[in-house]
Amino acid sequence: MDEAVESWQHKIRALASAIEHAEFSVFKSDADVRRLQAQLELRAMASGAKTISAQKTIAENDDNLYQARLNHGMAKGALSGLRIQLKSVEVGFKEWQSKNANMRNERIKYGA
């Protein structure tokens, strides 16, 4: 296999591990937000909030839930950044592949 192709494959494989970790972080942070919100709503109910609306409002005003949501957003942003890097590598590979195909065609056409 050509060394250049191996290089492109290595770049993609390197990003795959990072994307896997980022996706796990997104799912974990989402689960953390949901768990914390449920706990806060239960506490609100125990402290006397009778309606679901009141429980949600009390939970939403908690700084810990706000921070958990920020962490979730940061995890999603990191995943998006890695996906963009992967797309960039794919575009670079396609460009390299096209250039090589054009050079091959020129060698065939002009006998070089």
PAZAPA-4460 file (N, C-alpha, C; in steps of 0.05 Angstrom, whole numbers, plus 32768, in hexadecimal, padded with zeros to 4 digits):
% residues 112
    n_x    n_y    n_z   ca_x   ca_y   ca_z    c_x    c_y    c_z   seq   type   mol
   8011   7FE8   8000   8000   8000   8000   8012   8019   8000     1      M     A
   8009   802D   7FF2   8018   8045   7FEF   801B   8053   800A     2      D     A
   8033   805F   800E   8038   806D   8028   8025   8084   802D     3      E     A
   801E   8092   8018   800C   80AA   801B   7FF1   80A1   8024     4      A     A
   7FE7   808B   8018   7FCC   8081   8020   7FCD   8078   803D     5      V     A
   7FE3   806B   8045   7FE7   8062   8060   7FE6   807A   8073     6      E     A
   7FF2   8090   806B   7FF3   80A9   807B   7FD6   80B3   807F     7      S     A
   7FC6   80B4   806A   7FAA   80BD   806C   7F9B   80AB   807E     8      W     A
   7F9F   8091   807C   7F90   807E   808D   7F98   8082   80AA     9      Q     A
   7FB1   8087   80AF   7FBB   808C   80CA   7FAD   80A5   80D6    10      H     A
   7FAB   80BA   80C6   7F9E   80D2   80D0   7F81   80CD   80D8    11      K     A
   7F73   80BD   80C7   7F57   80B7   80CD   7F55   80A6   80E5    12      I     A
   7F66   8091   80E8   7F65   8080   80FF   7F6B   808F   8119    13      R     A
   7F7D   80A3   8117   7F84   80B3   812F   7F6B   80C3   8138    14      A     A
   7F5C   80CD   8125   7F44   80DC   812C   7F2D   80CA   8137    15      L     A
   7F2D   80B1   812E   7F17   809F   8136   7F17   809B   8154    16      A     A
   7F2E   8098   8160   7F2F   8094   817D   7F25   80AD   818C    17      S     A
   7F2D   80C4   8182   7F25   80DD   818F   7F07   80E1   818C    18      A     A
   7EFC   80DA   8175   7EDF   80DD   8170   7ED0   80CA   8182    19      I     A
   7EDA   80B2   8186   7ECD   809F   8198   7ECB   80AA   81B4    20      E     A
   7EE1   80B6   81BE   7EE1   80C1   81D9   7ECE   80D9   81DB    21      H     A
   7ECE   80E9   81C6   7EBC   8101   81C6   7E9F   80F9   81C5    22      A     A
   7E98   80E4   81B6   7E7C   80DB   81B5   7E74   80D0   81D1    23      E     A
   7E86   80C1   81DE   7E80   80B7   81F8   7E7C   80CF   820B    24      F     A
   7E8C   80E3   8209   7E89   80FB   821B   7E6E   8108   8216    25      S     A
   7E65   8109   81FD   7E4B   8116   81F7   7E34   8105   8205    26      V     A
   7E35   80EB   8201   7E20   80DB   820D   7E21   80DB   822B    27      F     A
   7E39   80DB   8237   7E3B   80DB   8254   7E32   80F6   825F    28      K     A
   7E39   810C   8252   7E31   8126   825C   7E12   8129   825A    29      S     A
   7E07   811E   8245   7DE9   811F   8242   7DDC   810F   8258    30      D     A
   7DE7   80F8   825E   7DDC   80E8   8274   7DE0   80F6   828F    31      A     A
   7DF6   8104   8292   7DFB   8113   82AB   7DE6   8129   82AE    32      D     A
   7DE0   8137   8298   7DCD   814D   8299   7DB1   8142   82A1    33      V     A
   7DA9   812C   8294   7D8F   8120   829A   7D8D   8116   82B6    34      R     A
   7DA2   8109   82C0   7DA2   80FE   82DB   7DA1   8115   82EF    35      R     A
   7DB1   812A   82EB   7DB1   8141   82FE   7D96   814F   82FE    36      L     A
   7D8A   8152   82E6   7D70   815F   82E4   7D5B   814F   82F3    37      Q     A
   7D5C   8135   82F0   7D48   8124   82FF   7D4C   8126   831D    38      A     A
   7D65   8126   8326   7D6B   8129   8342   7D61   8144   834D    39      Q     A
   7D66   8159   833E   7D5E   8173   8347   7D40   8176   8348    40      L     A
   7D32   816A   8334   7D15   816B   8334   7D0A   815B   834C    41      E     A
   7D16   8145   8353   7D0E   8135   836A   7D11   8146   8384    42      L     A
   7D28   8153   8386   7D2D   8164   839D   7D18   817B   839F    43      R     A
   7D12   8186   8388   7CFE   819B   8387   7CE3   8191   8390    44      A     A
   7CDC   8178   8388   7CC3   816C   8390   7CC3   8167   83AE    45      M     A
   7CD9   815E   83B8   7CDB   8159   83D5   7CDA   8173   83E6    46      A     A
   7CE3   8189   83D9   7CE2   81A2   83E8   7CC7   81B0   83E5    47      S     A
   7CB5   81A4   83D7   7C9A   81B0   83D6   7C90   81B9   83BB    48      G     A
   7CA0   81B7   83A6   7C96   81C0   838C   7C84   81AA   8382    49      A     A
   7C6B   81B1   837D   7C57   819C   8377   7C53   8198   8359    50      K     A
   7C57   81AC   8349   7C52   81A9   832C   7C6C   81A3   831E    51      T     A
   7C69   8195   8307   7C81   818F   82F7   7C8F   81A8   82EE    52      I     A
   7C7F   81BC   82E8   7C8A   81D5   82DF   7C9C   81E2   82F5    53      S     A
   7C92   81E1   830D   7CA1   81ED   8323   7CBB   81DD   8328    54      A     A
   7CB9   81C2   8326   7CD1   81B1   832A   7CE5   81B7   8315    55      Q     A
   7CDC   81B9   82FC   7CEF   81BF   82E6   7CFC   81DA   82E9    56      K     A
   7CEC   81EE   82F1   7CF7   8209   82F5   7D0C   820A   830B    57      T     A
   7D07   81FC   8321   7D1A   81FB   8336   7D34   81ED   832D    58      I     A
   7D30   81D7   831E   7D48   81C8   8314   7D58   81D9   8301    59      A     A
   7D4A   81E7   82EF   7D57   81F7   82DB   7D68   820E   82E7    60      E     A
   7D60   8217   82FE   7D6E   822D   830B   7D87   8225   831B    61      N     A
   7D8C   820B   831B   7DA4   8201   832A   7DBD   8204   8319    62      D     A
   7DD2   820F   8326   7DEB   8214   8318   7DF9   81FA   830F    63      D     A
   7DF5   81E4   831E   7E01   81CB   8316   7DF5   81C0   82FB    64      N     A
   7DDB   81C4   82F7   7DCF   81BC   82DE   7DD9   81CD   82C8    65      L     A
   7DDC   81E7   82CD   7DE6   81F9   82B9   7E02   81F0   82B0    66      Y     A
   7E13   81EA   82C4   7E2E   81E1   82BE   7E2F   81C7   82AF    67      Q     A
   7E1D   81B5   82B6   7E1B   819B   82A8   7E13   819F   828B    68      A     A
   7E01   81B2   8287   7DF9   81B8   826B   7E10   81C5   825B    69      R     A
   7E1F   81D6   8268   7E36   81E1   825B   7E4A   81CC   8253    70      L     A
   7E4F   81B9   8266   7E61   81A3   8260   7E57   8192   8249    71      N     A
   7E3D   818E   8247   7E31   817F   8231   7E36   818E   8217    72      H     A
   7E32   81A8   8217   7E36   81B8   81FF   7E53   81B8   81F6    73      G     A
   7E66   81B8   820A   7E82   81B7   8203   7E8A   819C   81F7    74      M     A
   7E7E   8187   8201   7E83   816C   81F7   7E79   816A   81DA    75      A     A
   7E61   8175   81D5   7E56   8175   81BA   7E68   8186   81A7    76      K     A
   7E72   819C   81B1   7E83   81AD   81A1   7E9D   819F   819A    77      G     A
   7EA8   8190   81AD   7EC1   8181   81A8   7EBC   816C   8193    78      A     A
   7EA6   815E   8195   7E9F   8149   8181   7E9C   8156   8166    79      L     A
   7E8F   816C   8164   7E8C   817A   814A   7EA6   8182   813E    80      S     A
   7EB8   818B   814F   7ED3   8193   8146   7EE2   817B   813B    81      G     A
   7EE0   8164   8148   7EEE   814C   813E   7EE2   8142   8124    82      L     A
   7EC7   8144   8122   7EBB   813C   8109   7EC3   814E   80F2    83      R     A
   7EC7   8168   80F7   7ED1   817A   80E3   7EED   8173   80DB    84      I     A
   7EFE   816C   80EF   7F19   8164   80E9   7F19   814B   80D7    85      Q     A
   7F08   8138   80DD   7F06   8120   80CD   7EFE   8126   80B1    86      L     A
   7EEA   8138   80AE   7EE1   8140   8093   7EF8   814E   8084    87      K     A
   7F07   815D   8092   7F1E   816B   8086   7F32   8157   807B    88      S     A
   7F38   8142   808B   7F4B   812D   8082   7F3F   811E   806A    89      V     A
   7F25   8119   806B   7F18   810B   8054   7F1A   811C   803B    90      E     A
   7F16   8136   803D   7F18   8148   8026   7F34   8149   801C    91      V     A
   7F48   814A   802E   7F64   8149   8026   7F6B   8130   8018    92      G     A
   7F61   8119   8021   7F66   8100   8014   7F5A   8100   7FF8    93      F     A
   7F41   8109   7FF5   7F34   8109   7FDB   7F44   811B   7FC7    94      K     A
   7F4E   8132   7FD1   7F5E   8143   7FC0   7F77   8136   7FB8    95      E     A
   7F85   8129   7FCA   7F9E   811A   7FC4   7F98   8104   7FB0    96      W     A
   7F82   80F6   7FB4   7F7A   80E0   7FA2   7F75   80EA   7F86    97      Q     A
   7F67   8101   7F84   7F62   810D   7F6A   7F7B   8115   7F5B    98      S     A
   7F8D   8122   7F6A   7FA6   812B   7F5E   7FB6   8113   7F54    99      K     A
   7FB7   80FD   7F63   7FC6   80E5   7F5A   7FB9   80D9   7F41   100      N     A
   7F9E   80D9   7F41   7F90   80CE   7F2A   7F96   80DF   7F11   101      A     A
   7F96   80F9   7F14   7F9C   810B   7EFE   7FB8   8107   7EF4   102      N     A
   7FCB   8104   7F06   7FE7   8100   7EFE   7FEA   80E5   7EEF   103      M     A
   7FDC   80D1   7EF8   7FDC   80B7   7EEA   7FD1   80BA   7ECE   104      R     A
   7FBA   80C7   7ECC   7FAE   80CB   7EB2   7FC0   80DB   7E9F   105      N     A
   7FCE   80EF   7EA9   7FE1   80FF   7E99   7FF8   80ED   7E90   106      E     A
   8002   80DC   7EA1   8018   80CA   7E99   800F   80B7   7E84   107      R     A
   7FF7   80AD   7E86   7FED   809A   7E72   7FE9   80A9   7E58   108      I     A
   7FDD   80C1   7E59   7FD6   80D0   7E41   7FF0   80D9   7E32   109      K     A
   8003   80E4   7E41   801B   80EF   7E34   8032   80DC   7E34   110      Y     A
   802F   80C4   7E3E   8044   80AF   7E3C   805C   80B5   7E4E   111      G     A
   8058   80C3   7E63   806F   80CA   7E74   8074   80B5   7E89   112      A     A
***
